[in-house]
Amino acid sequence: MGSEELDFNLVVLAGRIAVPPELEEPGDASVRRLLLTVRSTHPTRRLDLIPVATAVDAIPEGCALGDHLWVVGSLQRRFSATTGRSRIEVVAGYIERRRDGLPPPCFTGQAAP
């Protein structure tokens, strides 16, 4: 790789759905947006609300308020042409609902059941 710098934008979150997914149709692509609550105890105890956007078919069927999700994506800044405001959100490429709260097999190196 030599002296080249490597930029890397990868976000992995585990948390619960705080607001049911909402459908938004910017242009001709359908997008679902949701808020994920992520609890943290280090360096201090807190609860973060993280905005997540993804393709309609990426959210597992039957997801509901309070379900535990694992989300993998990238951090992106979006601008609104109508308001001129920007927001930062996670654009998810992979979402998995976990009833047991444990990481998906792809994170642990184990084979899927």
C-alpha positions, 0 to 999 in steps of 0.5 A, spaced: 500 500 500 505 504 500 504 511 503 497 512 500 492 514 505 486 509 506 479 513 507 474 508 510 467 510 512 463 504 516 458 504 521 456 498 525 450 499 530 446 495 535 440 498 538 432 498 538 427 501 534 425 508 537 420 510 531 416 506 526 420 506 519 417 511 515 416 511 507 419 517 504 420 517 496 425 522 494 425 522 486 424 515 484 427 511 489 423 509 495 427 510 502 425 508 509 427 512 515 427 510 522 430 512 529 435 507 532 436 508 540 443 506 542 445 505 549 452 507 551 456 506 558 462 508 556 465 514 557 459 516 560 452 513 561 447 515 555 442 514 550 443 516 543 438 517 537 441 515 531 437 516 524 438 511 519 435 511 512 435 505 507 432 502 501 425 499 503 426 492 502 432 492 506 428 492 513 426 485 515 419 484 514 415 485 521 419 490 524 416 494 530 417 499 535 422 496 540 425 491 536 433 490 536 436 491 530 444 490 527 445 496 522 451 496 517 452 502 513 456 509 512 455 515 515 453 521 510 451 528 510 444 529 506 442 536 504 435 538 503 434 543 496 427 545 499 430 548 506 437 548 505 438 544 511 443 538 512 443 532 516 447 527 518 444 519 518 447 512 517 445 510 510 444 502 511 446 497 506 445 491 511 439 490 517 438 484 521 433 483 526 435 480 532 430 477 537 436 475 542 440 481 542 446 477 540 450 479 534 449 476 527 453 470 525 457 474 520 460 478 526 462 472 530 465 468 525 460 462 526 456 459 521 448 461 520 444 456 523 
